């Protein structure tokens, strides 16, 4: 099946090469356009201790907020640099590509961006979280499978074969 608009959701530079390569393999035969999407997590608990200290006057709140903003800016710049590298790899193979780097809840944001762009397929990775860890941390790929408006291809990071899910179908 030929796709013209392929949204590839990437999260981890150390593991998502397989996800990117799968999206690229779908794009090459049809000269499709890739949209790479990376969601920076909200990390509301990352500086919780410092924020609590600021709340009781142990640290100036402005200093805590400034440090958080600097950290977020550094993470954003690193992510954009990585996404530009991936985009350049796609362009070198004759594939049009762009990227979006946003802060938010990854599952809903990926589904929203795919709908807005009218993507024909979403390619997303899966870490293989199971049990309590999945319950606590959630699963971005599961959310996308359950809520996407288009075909979703889940590419496991462990090298297992990708699995395709029609729009809005549960992935188990």
Secondary structure, DSSP 4 states (H G I P E B T S, - for coil): ---SEEEEE---TTTTHHHHHHHHHHHHTTT-EEEEEEEE---TTTTHHHHHHHHTTSS-HHHHHHHHHHHHHHHHHHHHHHHHHHHHHHHHTT-EEEEEEEES-HHHHHHHHHHHHT-SEEEEEE----HHHHHHH--HHHHHHHH-SSEEEEEETTSPPPEEE-TT----
